């Protein structure tokens, strides 16, 4: 596998993992016991922590990509394993 393919697939896993990780770090002002700022939506996060999200996203995407690459090298699963029409 070329390094450019590895980078592109890892970036796809990173973006997918970001959407999985983000909801775990959202705490609203109500959950924190703080008053809302006028005009603030009730569902808005009290403190947005992009560093923690990026760290967890990187760890999760590295794990998922590691499993993907191990499957690519060892051939544990292939497209024919998911052909349920036969």
Jmol script that loads the backbone (N, CA, C; Angstrom):
load data "model"
ATOM      1  N   UNK A   1       0.846  -1.167   0.000  1.00  0.00           N
ATOM      2  CA  UNK A   1       0.000   0.000   0.000  1.00  0.00           C
ATOM      3  C   UNK A   1       0.900   1.242   0.000  1.00  0.00           C
ATOM      4  N   UNK A   2       0.591   2.180  -0.847  1.00  0.00           N
ATOM      5  CA  UNK A   2       1.376   3.412  -0.928  1.00  0.00           C
ATOM      6  C   UNK A   2       1.121   4.282   0.296  1.00  0.00           C
ATOM      7  N   UNK A   3       2.113   5.124   0.624  1.00  0.00           N
ATOM      8  CA  UNK A   3       1.985   5.972   1.810  1.00  0.00           C
ATOM      9  C   UNK A   3       0.873   7.004   1.626  1.00  0.00           C
ATOM     10  N   UNK A   4       0.616   7.408   0.384  1.00  0.00           N
ATOM     11  CA  UNK A   4      -0.464   8.365   0.152  1.00  0.00           C
ATOM     12  C   UNK A   4      -1.828   7.727   0.418  1.00  0.00           C
ATOM     13  N   UNK A   5      -1.956   6.447   0.083  1.00  0.00           N
ATOM     14  CA  UNK A   5      -3.198   5.733   0.377  1.00  0.00           C
ATOM     15  C   UNK A   5      -3.369   5.568   1.879  1.00  0.00           C
ATOM     16  N   UNK A   6      -2.275   5.267   2.562  1.00  0.00           N
ATOM     17  CA  UNK A   6      -2.319   5.133   4.018  1.00  0.00           C
ATOM     18  C   UNK A   6      -2.766   6.450   4.643  1.00  0.00           C
ATOM     19  N   UNK A   7      -2.201   7.557   4.200  1.00  0.00           N
ATOM     20  CA  UNK A   7      -2.555   8.872   4.732  1.00  0.00           C
ATOM     21  C   UNK A   7      -4.012   9.212   4.457  1.00  0.00           C
ATOM     22  N   UNK A   8      -4.482   8.952   3.241  1.00  0.00           N
ATOM     23  CA  UNK A   8      -5.865   9.272   2.887  1.00  0.00           C
ATOM     24  C   UNK A   8      -6.853   8.440   3.705  1.00  0.00           C
ATOM     25  N   UNK A   9      -6.581   7.157   3.864  1.00  0.00           N
ATOM     26  CA  UNK A   9      -7.483   6.294   4.636  1.00  0.00           C
ATOM     27  C   UNK A   9      -7.448   6.679   6.104  1.00  0.00           C
ATOM     28  N   UNK A  10      -6.261   6.997   6.637  1.00  0.00           N
ATOM     29  CA  UNK A  10      -6.172   7.423   8.033  1.00  0.00           C
ATOM     30  C   UNK A  10      -6.964   8.719   8.254  1.00  0.00           C
ATOM     31  N   UNK A  11      -6.873   9.656   7.316  1.00  0.00           N
ATOM     32  CA  UNK A  11      -7.635  10.913   7.443  1.00  0.00           C
ATOM     33  C   UNK A  11      -9.138  10.651   7.437  1.00  0.00           C
ATOM     34  N   UNK A  12      -9.588   9.711   6.617  1.00  0.00           N
ATOM     35  CA  UNK A  12     -11.003   9.352   6.622  1.00  0.00           C
ATOM     36  C   UNK A  12     -11.411   8.774   7.973  1.00  0.00           C
ATOM     37  N   UNK A  13     -10.584   7.892   8.532  1.00  0.00           N
ATOM     38  CA  UNK A  13     -10.867   7.331   9.850  1.00  0.00           C
ATOM     39  C   UNK A  13     -10.834   8.422  10.922  1.00  0.00           C
ATOM     40  N   UNK A  14      -9.948   9.404  10.775  1.00  0.00           N
ATOM     41  CA  UNK A  14      -9.841  10.472  11.766  1.00  0.00           C
ATOM     42  C   UNK A  14     -11.120  11.310  11.789  1.00  0.00           C
ATOM     43  N   UNK A  15     -11.613  11.686  10.613  1.00  0.00           N
ATOM     44  CA  UNK A  15     -12.830  12.497  10.535  1.00  0.00           C
ATOM     45  C   UNK A  15     -14.024  11.711  11.068  1.00  0.00           C
ATOM     46  N   UNK A  16     -14.120  10.432  10.696  1.00  0.00           N
ATOM     47  CA  UNK A  16     -15.211   9.599  11.191  1.00  0.00           C
ATOM     48  C   UNK A  16     -15.142   9.484  12.715  1.00  0.00           C
ATOM     49  N   UNK A  17     -13.956   9.305  13.248  1.00  0.00           N
ATOM     50  CA  UNK A  17     -13.780   9.181  14.693  1.00  0.00           C
ATOM     51  C   UNK A  17     -14.116  10.481  15.411  1.00  0.00           C
ATOM     52  N   UNK A  18     -13.858  11.619  14.778  1.00  0.00           N
ATOM     53  CA  UNK A  18     -14.175  12.908  15.401  1.00  0.00           C
ATOM     54  C   UNK A  18     -15.669  13.019  15.659  1.00  0.00           C
ATOM     55  N   UNK A  19     -16.485  12.569  14.715  1.00  0.00           N
ATOM     56  CA  UNK A  19     -17.933  12.620  14.906  1.00  0.00           C
ATOM     57  C   UNK A  19     -18.398  11.640  15.975  1.00  0.00           C
ATOM     58  N   UNK A  20     -17.648  10.578  16.192  1.00  0.00           N
ATOM     59  CA  UNK A  20     -17.984   9.624  17.251  1.00  0.00           C
ATOM     60  C   UNK A  20     -17.583  10.176  18.618  1.00  0.00           C
ATOM     61  N   UNK A  21     -16.441  10.850  18.697  1.00  0.00           N
ATOM     62  CA  UNK A  21     -15.886  11.318  19.965  1.00  0.00           C
ATOM     63  C   UNK A  21     -16.550  12.597  20.468  1.00  0.00           C
ATOM     64  N   UNK A  22     -16.927  13.494  19.585  1.00  0.00           N
ATOM     65  CA  UNK A  22     -17.428  14.811  19.996  1.00  0.00           C
ATOM     66  C   UNK A  22     -18.562  14.791  21.017  1.00  0.00           C
ATOM     67  N   UNK A  23     -19.574  13.963  20.880  1.00  0.00           N
ATOM     68  CA  UNK A  23     -20.664  14.009  21.861  1.00  0.00           C
ATOM     69  C   UNK A  23     -20.244  13.651  23.292  1.00  0.00           C
ATOM     70  N   UNK A  24     -19.153  12.937  23.454  1.00  0.00           N
ATOM     71  CA  UNK A  24     -18.731  12.542  24.794  1.00  0.00           C
ATOM     72  C   UNK A  24     -18.117  13.696  25.584  1.00  0.00           C
ATOM     73  N   UNK A  25     -17.762  14.780  24.951  1.00  0.00           N
ATOM     74  CA  UNK A  25     -17.110  15.893  25.626  1.00  0.00           C
ATOM     75  C   UNK A  25     -17.999  17.124  25.718  1.00  0.00           C
ATOM     76  N   UNK A  26     -19.287  16.969  25.459  1.00  0.00           N
ATOM     77  CA  UNK A  26     -20.201  18.107  25.499  1.00  0.00           C
ATOM     78  C   UNK A  26     -20.920  18.120  26.843  1.00  0.00           C
ATOM     79  N   UNK A  27     -20.731  19.189  27.568  1.00  0.00           N
ATOM     80  CA  UNK A  27     -21.477  19.440  28.807  1.00  0.00           C
ATOM     81  C   UNK A  27     -22.056  20.834  28.686  1.00  0.00           C
ATOM     82  N   UNK A  28     -23.365  20.927  28.845  1.00  0.00           N
ATOM     83  CA  UNK A  28     -24.041  22.216  28.705  1.00  0.00           C
ATOM     84  C   UNK A  28     -23.841  23.060  29.962  1.00  0.00           C
ATOM     85  N   UNK A  29     -24.214  24.316  29.864  1.00  0.00           N
ATOM     86  CA  UNK A  29     -24.110  25.213  31.017  1.00  0.00           C
ATOM     87  C   UNK A  29     -24.994  24.732  32.158  1.00  0.00           C
ATOM     88  N   UNK A  30     -26.155  24.179  31.829  1.00  0.00           N
ATOM     89  CA  UNK A  30     -27.057  23.661  32.856  1.00  0.00           C
ATOM     90  C   UNK A  30     -26.406  22.502  33.611  1.00  0.00           C
ATOM     91  N   UNK A  31     -25.735  21.601  32.895  1.00  0.00           N
ATOM     92  CA  UNK A  31     -25.053  20.474  33.538  1.00  0.00           C
ATOM     93  C   UNK A  31     -23.891  20.941  34.401  1.00  0.00           C
ATOM     94  N   UNK A  32     -23.277  22.049  34.021  1.00  0.00           N
ATOM     95  CA  UNK A  32     -22.160  22.606  34.781  1.00  0.00           C
ATOM     96  C   UNK A  32     -22.644  23.491  35.931  1.00  0.00           C
ATOM     97  N   UNK A  33     -23.945  23.782  35.965  1.00  0.00           N
ATOM     98  CA  UNK A  33     -24.482  24.631  37.019  1.00  0.00           C
ATOM     99  C   UNK A  33     -24.190  26.102  36.813  1.00  0.00           C
ATOM    100  N   UNK A  34     -23.976  26.509  35.576  1.00  0.00           N
ATOM    101  CA  UNK A  34     -23.662  27.896  35.253  1.00  0.00           C
ATOM    102  C   UNK A  34     -24.855  28.534  34.547  1.00  0.00           C
ATOM    103  N   UNK A  35     -25.032  29.835  34.709  1.00  0.00           N
ATOM    104  CA  UNK A  35     -26.144  30.502  34.011  1.00  0.00           C
ATOM    105  C   UNK A  35     -25.841  30.636  32.519  1.00  0.00           C
ATOM    106  N   UNK A  36     -26.899  30.689  31.738  1.00  0.00           N
ATOM    107  CA  UNK A  36     -26.748  30.887  30.300  1.00  0.00           C
ATOM    108  C   UNK A  36     -26.409  32.341  30.002  1.00  0.00           C
ATOM    109  N   UNK A  37     -25.601  32.545  28.995  1.00  0.00           N
ATOM    110  CA  UNK A  37     -25.308  33.885  28.494  1.00  0.00           C
ATOM    111  C   UNK A  37     -26.493  34.291  27.619  1.00  0.00           C
ATOM    112  N   UNK A  38     -26.960  35.525  27.684  1.00  0.00           N
ATOM    113  CA  UNK A  38     -28.096  35.929  26.852  1.00  0.00           C
ATOM    114  C   UNK A  38     -27.840  35.638  25.371  1.00  0.00           C
ATOM    115  N   UNK A  39     -28.793  34.945  24.754  1.00  0.00           N
ATOM    116  CA  UNK A  39     -28.674  34.573  23.352  1.00  0.00           C
ATOM    117  C   UNK A  39     -28.053  33.209  23.128  1.00  0.00           C
ATOM    118  N   UNK A  40     -27.570  32.573  24.187  1.00  0.00           N
ATOM    119  CA  UNK A  40     -26.926  31.268  24.064  1.00  0.00           C
ATOM    120  C   UNK A  40     -27.982  30.168  23.987  1.00  0.00           C
ATOM    121  N   UNK A  41     -27.789  29.223  23.091  1.00  0.00           N
ATOM    122  CA  UNK A  41     -28.693  28.082  22.995  1.00  0.00           C
ATOM    123  C   UNK A  41     -28.492  27.173  24.201  1.00  0.00           C
ATOM    124  N   UNK A  42     -29.571  26.564  24.648  1.00  0.00           N
ATOM    125  CA  UNK A  42     -29.482  25.692  25.820  1.00  0.00           C
ATOM    126  C   UNK A  42     -28.584  24.484  25.572  1.00  0.00           C
ATOM    127  N   UNK A  43     -28.490  24.057  24.328  1.00  0.00           N
ATOM    128  CA  UNK A  43     -27.693  22.874  24.004  1.00  0.00           C
ATOM    129  C   UNK A  43     -26.224  23.190  23.707  1.00  0.00           C
ATOM    130  N   UNK A  44     -25.850  24.465  23.736  1.00  0.00           N
ATOM    131  CA  UNK A  44     -24.473  24.859  23.437  1.00  0.00           C
ATOM    132  C   UNK A  44     -23.525  24.372  24.535  1.00  0.00           C
ATOM    133  N   UNK A  45     -22.329  23.914  24.166  1.00  0.00           N
ATOM    134  CA  UNK A  45     -21.384  23.461  25.190  1.00  0.00           C
ATOM    135  C   UNK A  45     -20.925  24.620  26.079  1.00  0.00           C
ATOM    136  N   UNK A  46     -20.712  24.314  27.348  1.00  0.00           N
ATOM    137  CA  UNK A  46     -20.237  25.333  28.281  1.00  0.00           C
ATOM    138  C   UNK A  46     -18.778  25.673  27.987  1.00  0.00           C
ATOM    139  N   UNK A  47     -17.949  24.655  27.861  1.00  0.00           N
ATOM    140  CA  UNK A  47     -16.539  24.839  27.495  1.00  0.00           C
ATOM    141  C   UNK A  47     -16.230  23.891  26.351  1.00  0.00           C
ATOM    142  N   UNK A  48     -15.798  24.440  25.238  1.00  0.00           N
ATOM    143  CA  UNK A  48     -15.408  23.618  24.096  1.00  0.00           C
ATOM    144  C   UNK A  48     -13.931  23.282  24.249  1.00  0.00           C
ATOM    145  N   UNK A  49     -13.600  22.000  24.280  1.00  0.00           N
ATOM    146  CA  UNK A  49     -12.227  21.554  24.493  1.00  0.00           C
ATOM    147  C   UNK A  49     -11.707  20.828  23.252  1.00  0.00           C
ATOM    148  N   UNK A  50     -11.240  21.571  22.236  1.00  0.00           N
ATOM    149  CA  UNK A  50     -10.801  20.929  21.000  1.00  0.00           C
ATOM    150  C   UNK A  50      -9.555  20.066  21.187  1.00  0.00           C
ATOM    151  N   UNK A  51      -8.710  20.401  22.154  1.00  0.00           N
ATOM    152  CA  UNK A  51      -7.503  19.595  22.380  1.00  0.00           C
ATOM    153  C   UNK A  51      -7.835  18.193  22.848  1.00  0.00           C
ATOM    154  N   UNK A  52      -8.770  18.080  23.781  1.00  0.00           N
ATOM    155  CA  UNK A  52      -9.177  16.758  24.276  1.00  0.00           C
ATOM    156  C   UNK A  52      -9.867  15.964  23.172  1.00  0.00           C
ATOM    157  N   UNK A  53     -10.695  16.644  22.395  1.00  0.00           N
ATOM    158  CA  UNK A  53     -11.384  15.966  21.291  1.00  0.00           C
ATOM    159  C   UNK A  53     -10.372  15.466  20.271  1.00  0.00           C
ATOM    160  N   UNK A  54      -9.391  16.290  19.919  1.00  0.00           N
ATOM    161  CA  UNK A  54      -8.376  15.889  18.948  1.00  0.00           C
ATOM    162  C   UNK A  54      -7.528  14.727  19.461  1.00  0.00           C
ATOM    163  N   UNK A  55      -7.193  14.753  20.745  1.00  0.00           N
ATOM    164  CA  UNK A  55      -6.395  13.673  21.325  1.00  0.00           C
ATOM    165  C   UNK A  55      -7.140  12.344  21.298  1.00  0.00           C
ATOM    166  N   UNK A  56      -8.381  12.348  21.766  1.00  0.00           N
ATOM    167  CA  UNK A  56      -9.175  11.116  21.755  1.00  0.00           C
ATOM    168  C   UNK A  56      -9.472  10.654  20.336  1.00  0.00           C
ATOM    169  N   UNK A  57      -9.710  11.600  19.430  1.00  0.00           N
ATOM    170  CA  UNK A  57      -9.965  11.258  18.035  1.00  0.00           C
ATOM    171  C   UNK A  57      -8.751  10.608  17.403  1.00  0.00           C
ATOM    172  N   UNK A  58      -7.570  11.146  17.682  1.00  0.00           N
ATOM    173  CA  UNK A  58      -6.341  10.582  17.137  1.00  0.00           C
ATOM    174  C   UNK A  58      -6.105   9.166  17.663  1.00  0.00           C
ATOM    175  N   UNK A  59      -6.345   8.964  18.950  1.00  0.00           N
ATOM    176  CA  UNK A  59      -6.157   7.627  19.532  1.00  0.00           C
ATOM    177  C   UNK A  59      -7.144   6.625  18.937  1.00  0.00           C
ATOM    178  N   UNK A  60      -8.414   7.016  18.829  1.00  0.00           N
ATOM    179  CA  UNK A  60      -9.419   6.110  18.282  1.00  0.00           C
ATOM    180  C   UNK A  60      -9.157   5.805  16.816  1.00  0.00           C
ATOM    181  N   UNK A  61      -8.811   6.817  16.037  1.00  0.00           N
ATOM    182  CA  UNK A  61      -8.555   6.588  14.611  1.00  0.00           C
ATOM    183  C   UNK A  61      -7.301   5.748  14.396  1.00  0.00           C
ATOM    184  N   UNK A  62      -6.292   5.904  15.256  1.00  0.00           N
ATOM    185  CA  UNK A  62      -5.098   5.065  15.145  1.00  0.00           C
ATOM    186  C   UNK A  62      -5.443   3.600  15.423  1.00  0.00           C
ATOM    187  N   UNK A  63      -6.290   3.357  16.413  1.00  0.00           N
ATOM    188  CA  UNK A  63      -6.720   1.995  16.722  1.00  0.00           C
ATOM    189  C   UNK A  63      -7.508   1.392  15.559  1.00  0.00           C
ATOM    190  N   UNK A  64      -8.472   2.139  15.042  1.00  0.00           N
ATOM    191  CA  UNK A  64      -9.286   1.640  13.933  1.00  0.00           C
ATOM    192  C   UNK A  64      -8.430   1.418  12.691  1.00  0.00           C
ATOM    193  N   UNK A  65      -7.522   2.356  12.400  1.00  0.00           N
ATOM    194  CA  UNK A  65      -6.669   2.190  11.233  1.00  0.00           C
ATOM    195  C   UNK A  65      -5.725   0.996  11.421  1.00  0.00           C
ATOM    196  N   UNK A  66      -5.231   0.794  12.640  1.00  0.00           N
ATOM    197  CA  UNK A  66      -4.380  -0.366  12.904  1.00  0.00           C
ATOM    198  C   UNK A  66      -5.099  -1.667  12.610  1.00  0.00           C
ATOM    199  N   UNK A  67      -6.364  -1.756  13.012  1.00  0.00           N
ATOM    200  CA  UNK A  67      -7.151  -2.948  12.707  1.00  0.00           C
ATOM    201  C   UNK A  67      -7.389  -3.087  11.204  1.00  0.00           C
ATOM    202  N   UNK A  68      -7.673  -1.972  10.545  1.00  0.00           N
ATOM    203  CA  UNK A  68      -7.870  -1.994   9.100  1.00  0.00           C
ATOM    204  C   UNK A  68      -6.603  -2.470   8.382  1.00  0.00           C
ATOM    205  N   UNK A  69      -5.463  -1.933   8.782  1.00  0.00           N
ATOM    206  CA  UNK A  69      -4.217  -2.290   8.107  1.00  0.00           C
ATOM    207  C   UNK A  69      -3.828  -3.749   8.394  1.00  0.00           C
ATOM    208  N   UNK A  70      -4.068  -4.205   9.624  1.00  0.00           N
ATOM    209  CA  UNK A  70      -3.793  -5.614   9.944  1.00  0.00           C
ATOM    210  C   UNK A  70      -4.667  -6.530   9.098  1.00  0.00           C
ATOM    211  N   UNK A  71      -5.918  -6.145   8.880  1.00  0.00           N
ATOM    212  CA  UNK A  71      -6.791  -6.931   8.014  1.00  0.00           C
ATOM    213  C   UNK A  71      -6.301  -6.887   6.571  1.00  0.00           C
ATOM    214  N   UNK A  72      -5.817  -5.731   6.130  1.00  0.00           N
ATOM    215  CA  UNK A  72      -5.296  -5.590   4.770  1.00  0.00           C
ATOM    216  C   UNK A  72      -4.098  -6.513   4.553  1.00  0.00           C
ATOM    217  N   UNK A  73      -3.198  -6.569   5.524  1.00  0.00           N
ATOM    218  CA  UNK A  73      -1.984  -7.378   5.399  1.00  0.00           C
ATOM    219  C   UNK A  73      -2.303  -8.869   5.523  1.00  0.00           C
ATOM    220  N   UNK A  74      -3.143  -9.227   6.500  1.00  0.00           N
ATOM    221  CA  UNK A  74      -3.400 -10.640   6.784  1.00  0.00           C
ATOM    222  C   UNK A  74      -4.596 -11.221   6.039  1.00  0.00           C
ATOM    223  N   UNK A  75      -5.445 -10.399   5.497  1.00  0.00           N
ATOM    224  CA  UNK A  75      -6.582 -10.868   4.719  1.00  0.00           C
ATOM    225  C   UNK A  75      -7.621 -11.618   5.524  1.00  0.00           C
ATOM    226  N   UNK A  76      -7.907 -11.157   6.735  1.00  0.00           N
ATOM    227  CA  UNK A  76      -8.898 -11.834   7.580  1.00  0.00           C
ATOM    228  C   UNK A  76     -10.291 -11.766   6.968  1.00  0.00           C
ATOM    229  N   UNK A  77     -10.690 -10.596   6.499  1.00  0.00           N
ATOM    230  CA  UNK A  77     -11.996 -10.394   5.877  1.00  0.00           C
ATOM    231  C   UNK A  77     -11.798  -9.827   4.479  1.00  0.00           C
ATOM    232  N   UNK A  78     -12.638 -10.265   3.555  1.00  0.00           N
ATOM    233  CA  UNK A  78     -12.590  -9.720   2.199  1.00  0.00           C
ATOM    234  C   UNK A  78     -14.002  -9.367   1.771  1.00  0.00           C
ATOM    235  N   UNK A  79     -14.137  -8.775   0.610  1.00  0.00           N
ATOM    236  CA  UNK A  79     -15.451  -8.365   0.124  1.00  0.00           C
ATOM    237  C   UNK A  79     -16.355  -9.577  -0.089  1.00  0.00           C
ATOM    238  N   UNK A  80     -15.791 -10.702  -0.464  1.00  0.00           N
ATOM    239  CA  UNK A  80     -16.607 -11.898  -0.685  1.00  0.00           C
ATOM    240  C   UNK A  80     -17.207 -12.435   0.612  1.00  0.00           C
ATOM    241  N   UNK A  81     -16.622 -12.110   1.757  1.00  0.00           N
ATOM    242  CA  UNK A  81     -17.186 -12.532   3.034  1.00  0.00           C
ATOM    243  C   UNK A  81     -18.497 -11.812   3.347  1.00  0.00           C
ATOM    244  N   UNK A  82     -18.747 -10.692   2.678  1.00  0.00           N
ATOM    245  CA  UNK A  82     -19.949  -9.910   2.919  1.00  0.00           C
ATOM    246  C   UNK A  82     -20.966 -10.031   1.784  1.00  0.00           C
ATOM    247  N   UNK A  83     -20.772 -11.003   0.892  1.00  0.00           N
ATOM    248  CA  UNK A  83     -21.708 -11.231  -0.207  1.00  0.00           C
ATOM    249  C   UNK A  83     -22.774 -12.194   0.302  1.00  0.00           C
ATOM    250  N   UNK A  84     -23.912 -11.642   0.694  1.00  0.00           N
ATOM    251  CA  UNK A  84     -24.985 -12.450   1.276  1.00  0.00           C
ATOM    252  C   UNK A  84     -25.983 -12.939   0.232  1.00  0.00           C
ATOM    253  N   UNK A  85     -25.703 -12.685  -1.050  1.00  0.00           N
ATOM    254  CA  UNK A  85     -26.628 -13.087  -2.103  1.00  0.00           C
ATOM    255  C   UNK A  85     -26.357 -14.490  -2.625  1.00  0.00           C
ATOM    256  N   UNK A  86     -25.274 -15.105  -2.229  1.00  0.00           N
ATOM    257  CA  UNK A  86     -24.972 -16.443  -2.771  1.00  0.00           C
ATOM    258  C   UNK A  86     -25.581 -17.520  -1.938  1.00  0.00           C
TER     259      UNK A  86
END
end "model"
wireframe off; spacefill off
backbone 0.3
color backbone group
